């Protein structure tokens, strides 16, 4: 489907929401918070064995809804889940189709022109995965090769920029989604697949032949993940940020992190064995300062 047609369809699907209606007014009117989630972004946002939304980002959004129930004195507020993709997530938030997007979305200045972002709840880094026997350890090893990344991601934007500025001569394939991009690499149609390190960790851990792939230790960017919400709605933003700050300060968010990144999770019971980074600990300790920074240093993978 062409991007313009897709956006028009998304806008028409949100026609029931008044253009000037705030998220809080919509929630008061409907008694429902609409959460956008990803169907296969383990361990952040995915369908579990019973087909229900689950994951670290989804759990944080549920905690936000608990806070909204209290703050708005509406204990019966319900949750409606709507699946999103990298291509649909921003239009759906921008046009009122969803109130909170709970997945693996990087907070960038470009995206912040269309939507708002809550406090940072995870910090990833862009890198690539390749076959272990290919000897591809750094960006320079890929010079002149065919590589892939997926549409709607910051990874493909940064990959095009790196290719241009470093003169790498890459041929870049655009995959429909993460699964297709990983498949392009595993079937040899691309030498490497670029995405955030934690996404690649989950893909390799889920693969039956995961030992045959290697994720590069070279981090190429900083990717602060945050919940997306409608722009120009400061009261809703304050409520969401306040809810998250409470989770960070109480240790509840750290407990969720331990559950999803250091234990067996997901349909295939994988353990990413990923202790919390120093950068994320800083974000939890001072969310207002860290979430507004655009100059976080790149931290290399161990």
C-alpha positions as CSV (number, residue, x, y, z in Angstrom):
1,X,0.0,0.0,0.0
2,X,1.4,3.4,-0.9
3,X,2.4,5.6,2.2
4,X,0.0,8.5,1.3
5,X,-3.0,6.1,0.9
6,X,-2.1,4.4,4.2
7,X,-2.0,7.8,6.1
8,X,-5.3,8.8,4.6
9,X,-6.9,5.6,5.7
10,X,-5.5,6.0,9.2
11,X,-6.9,9.5,9.3
12,X,-10.3,8.4,8.2
13,X,-10.2,5.7,10.8
14,X,-9.8,8.4,13.5
15,X,-12.6,10.6,12.2
16,X,-14.8,9.9,15.2
17,X,-12.3,11.8,17.4
18,X,-12.8,15.5,17.4
19,X,-9.7,17.3,16.2
20,X,-9.6,19.6,19.2
21,X,-10.4,16.9,21.8
22,X,-7.7,16.3,24.3
23,X,-6.7,12.7,25.4
24,X,-8.2,13.3,28.8
25,X,-11.5,14.6,27.4
26,X,-11.6,11.5,25.1
27,X,-10.9,9.2,28.0
28,X,-13.5,10.8,30.2
29,X,-16.1,10.6,27.4
30,X,-15.4,7.0,26.4
31,X,-14.1,5.5,29.7
32,X,-11.3,3.8,27.7
33,X,-7.6,4.3,27.2
34,X,-6.5,3.0,23.7
35,X,-3.0,1.5,23.8
36,X,-1.0,0.8,20.7
37,X,1.3,-2.2,20.9
38,X,3.6,-4.2,18.6
39,X,2.7,-7.8,17.9
40,X,6.2,-9.3,17.8
41,X,8.7,-6.9,19.5
42,X,9.8,-9.2,22.3
43,X,10.3,-8.4,25.2
44,X,8.8,-4.9,24.9
45,X,5.5,-5.4,23.2
46,X,4.1,-8.6,21.7
47,X,1.3,-11.2,21.8
48,X,1.8,-13.9,24.4
49,X,0.8,-17.5,24.2
50,X,-2.8,-16.6,24.8
51,X,-2.7,-13.9,22.1
52,X,-2.8,-11.1,24.7
53,X,-0.6,-8.0,24.6
54,X,2.4,-8.4,26.9
55,X,5.9,-7.0,27.5
56,X,8.0,-4.4,29.3
57,X,6.5,-1.4,27.5
58,X,3.0,-2.7,27.8
59,X,3.4,-3.3,31.5
60,X,4.6,0.3,32.0
61,X,1.6,1.6,30.0
62,X,-0.7,-0.5,32.3
63,X,0.9,1.2,35.3
64,X,0.2,4.6,33.6
65,X,-3.4,3.7,33.2
66,X,-3.6,2.7,36.9
67,X,-2.4,6.2,37.7
68,X,-4.9,7.8,35.3
69,X,-7.7,5.9,37.0
70,X,-6.7,7.5,40.3
71,X,-5.9,11.0,39.0
72,X,-9.2,11.2,37.1
73,X,-11.2,9.6,39.8
74,X,-12.4,7.0,37.3
75,X,-11.6,3.5,38.7
76,X,-13.5,1.8,35.9
77,X,-11.3,3.1,33.0
78,X,-10.8,0.2,30.6
79,X,-8.0,-0.5,28.1
80,X,-8.5,-1.1,24.4
81,X,-5.5,-2.6,22.6
82,X,-4.7,-1.7,19.0
83,X,-1.8,-3.3,17.1
84,X,0.6,-0.9,15.3
85,X,3.5,-1.2,13.0
86,X,6.5,1.1,12.4
87,X,4.6,2.7,9.5
88,X,1.2,3.2,11.4
89,X,2.3,4.1,14.9
90,X,3.0,7.8,14.5
91,X,-0.1,8.7,12.4
92,X,-2.3,6.8,14.8
93,X,-1.0,8.8,17.8
94,X,-1.0,12.1,15.9
95,X,-4.6,11.7,14.8
96,X,-6.1,10.4,18.1
97,X,-6.5,6.8,17.1
98,X,-4.5,5.7,20.1
99,X,-3.7,7.5,23.4
100,X,-0.4,5.7,24.3
101,X,1.9,3.8,22.0
102,X,3.8,1.2,24.0
103,X,6.5,-0.5,21.9
104,X,10.1,0.2,20.8
105,X,9.8,3.8,19.5
106,X,12.9,6.1,19.7
107,X,12.4,9.6,20.8
108,X,13.9,11.8,18.1
109,X,13.6,15.6,17.3
110,X,12.0,14.8,13.9
111,X,9.3,12.6,15.5
112,X,8.7,15.1,18.2
113,X,7.4,17.5,15.6
114,X,4.3,15.2,15.2
115,X,3.9,13.5,18.6
116,X,5.0,13.9,22.2
117,X,7.2,11.5,24.2
118,X,7.0,10.5,27.8
119,X,10.1,9.9,29.9
120,X,12.7,7.5,28.6
121,X,12.2,3.9,29.8
122,X,14.9,2.1,27.8
123,X,18.1,3.0,26.0
124,X,19.2,0.9,23.0
125,X,22.0,1.3,20.4
126,X,21.8,0.7,16.7
127,X,24.1,-2.1,15.3
128,X,23.8,-5.0,12.9
129,X,23.6,-8.8,12.8
130,X,25.3,-11.1,10.3
131,X,26.2,-14.7,9.8
132,X,29.0,-15.6,12.3
133,X,31.0,-17.2,9.5
134,X,31.0,-14.1,7.4
135,X,33.6,-12.3,9.4
136,X,31.6,-9.0,9.6
137,X,32.4,-7.3,12.8
138,X,32.3,-3.5,12.1
139,X,30.7,-1.1,9.7
140,X,33.8,-0.9,7.6
141,X,33.6,-4.7,7.0
142,X,30.4,-4.1,5.1
143,X,31.8,-1.7,2.5
144,X,30.2,-2.3,-0.9
145,X,27.8,-5.0,0.3
146,X,24.0,-5.4,0.3
147,X,22.5,-4.8,3.7
148,X,18.9,-4.4,5.0
149,X,16.9,-2.5,7.6
150,X,13.1,-2.1,8.0
151,X,10.8,0.7,7.0
152,X,9.6,3.2,9.5
153,X,12.6,2.7,11.8
154,X,15.3,5.2,12.9
155,X,17.8,2.4,11.9
156,X,17.1,2.8,8.2
157,X,17.3,6.6,8.4
158,X,20.7,6.4,10.2
159,X,21.9,3.7,7.8
160,X,21.3,5.9,4.8
161,X,23.1,8.8,6.5
162,X,26.1,6.6,7.5
163,X,26.3,5.3,4.0
164,X,26.4,8.8,2.6
165,X,28.8,10.4,5.0
166,X,31.2,7.5,5.2
167,X,31.1,6.6,1.5
168,X,30.5,3.0,2.2
169,X,28.9,2.1,-1.2
170,X,26.2,0.0,0.5
171,X,23.1,-1.2,-1.3
172,X,20.3,-0.9,1.2
173,X,17.2,-3.1,1.0
174,X,14.1,-1.8,2.8
175,X,12.2,-4.6,4.6
176,X,8.5,-4.4,5.4
177,X,9.2,-5.2,9.1
178,X,11.8,-6.6,11.5
179,X,10.9,-10.2,10.7
180,X,11.4,-9.7,7.0
181,X,14.6,-7.8,7.5
182,X,16.1,-10.6,9.6
183,X,15.0,-13.1,6.9
184,X,16.8,-11.2,4.2
185,X,20.0,-11.7,6.2
186,X,19.5,-15.3,7.2
187,X,18.7,-16.3,3.6
188,X,21.7,-14.6,2.2
189,X,19.9,-11.8,0.3
190,X,21.6,-9.3,2.5
191,X,25.0,-9.5,4.3
192,X,23.6,-7.8,7.4
193,X,20.5,-6.6,9.0
194,X,20.5,-3.2,10.9
195,X,18.3,-2.5,13.9
196,X,18.5,-1.7,17.6
197,X,20.8,-4.1,19.6
198,X,18.0,-5.3,21.9
199,X,15.8,-6.1,18.9
200,X,18.6,-8.1,17.3
201,X,19.3,-9.9,20.6
202,X,15.7,-11.0,20.8
203,X,15.7,-12.1,17.1
204,X,18.8,-14.2,17.6
205,X,17.6,-15.7,20.8
206,X,14.3,-16.7,19.2
207,X,16.0,-18.3,16.1
208,X,16.4,-22.0,16.2
209,X,19.9,-21.6,14.7
210,X,20.8,-18.5,16.7
211,X,24.3,-19.7,17.3
212,X,25.1,-19.2,13.6
213,X,24.6,-15.4,13.8
214,X,26.8,-12.7,15.4
215,X,25.7,-9.2,16.5
216,X,28.3,-6.6,16.0
217,X,29.7,-5.0,19.2
218,X,29.9,-1.7,17.4
219,X,27.2,0.7,18.6
220,X,26.4,3.3,16.0
221,X,23.8,5.5,17.7
222,X,21.9,6.0,20.9
223,X,18.2,5.1,20.8
224,X,16.1,6.3,23.8
225,X,12.8,4.5,23.8
226,X,9.7,6.3,25.1
227,X,5.9,6.0,25.2
228,X,4.4,8.1,22.4
229,X,1.3,10.3,23.2
230,X,-0.5,13.1,21.4
231,X,1.3,16.4,20.9
232,X,0.0,19.6,22.4
233,X,-1.7,18.0,25.4
234,X,0.4,19.1,28.4
235,X,-2.0,17.9,31.1
236,X,-2.0,14.4,29.7
237,X,1.8,14.5,29.3
238,X,2.2,15.6,33.0
239,X,0.0,12.7,34.2
240,X,1.9,10.2,32.1
241,X,5.3,11.5,33.1
242,X,4.2,11.6,36.8
243,X,3.1,8.0,36.6
244,X,6.4,6.9,35.1
245,X,8.4,8.9,37.6
246,X,6.6,7.1,40.4
247,X,7.4,3.7,38.9
248,X,11.1,4.7,38.5
249,X,11.5,6.1,42.0
250,X,9.7,3.2,43.7
251,X,11.8,0.5,42.1
252,X,8.7,-0.9,40.3
253,X,10.2,-0.1,36.9
254,X,13.5,-1.8,37.8
255,X,11.5,-4.9,38.9
256,X,9.7,-4.9,35.6
257,X,13.0,-4.6,33.8
258,X,14.4,-7.6,35.7
259,X,11.4,-9.6,34.8
260,X,11.5,-9.0,31.1
261,X,15.3,-8.8,30.4
262,X,16.8,-11.2,33.0
263,X,14.3,-14.1,33.1
264,X,12.7,-16.5,30.7
265,X,10.0,-14.7,28.8
266,X,7.9,-14.8,25.6
267,X,6.3,-17.7,23.7
268,X,9.7,-19.4,23.3
269,X,10.9,-18.7,26.9
270,X,14.0,-16.8,26.0
271,X,16.3,-15.0,28.5
272,X,18.2,-12.0,27.1
273,X,20.4,-11.9,30.2
274,X,20.7,-8.2,29.8
275,X,21.5,-6.3,33.1
276,X,20.3,-2.7,33.2
277,X,22.8,-0.3,31.7
278,X,24.4,2.6,33.5
279,X,22.6,5.0,31.0
280,X,19.2,3.6,31.9
281,X,19.9,3.8,35.6
282,X,20.7,7.4,35.1
283,X,17.5,7.9,33.2
284,X,15.5,6.3,36.1
285,X,17.2,8.5,38.7
286,X,16.7,11.8,36.8
287,X,14.1,11.2,34.1
288,X,13.4,14.9,33.3
289,X,17.0,15.7,32.6
290,X,17.9,12.5,30.7
291,X,14.8,12.4,28.6
292,X,15.3,15.9,27.3
293,X,18.9,15.4,26.2
294,X,19.9,14.8,22.6
295,X,23.6,14.4,23.2
296,X,23.8,11.1,25.2
297,X,27.1,9.4,24.5
298,X,27.2,6.1,22.5
299,X,28.1,3.2,24.9
300,X,29.7,0.2,23.2
301,X,28.3,-3.3,23.7
302,X,30.3,-5.6,25.9
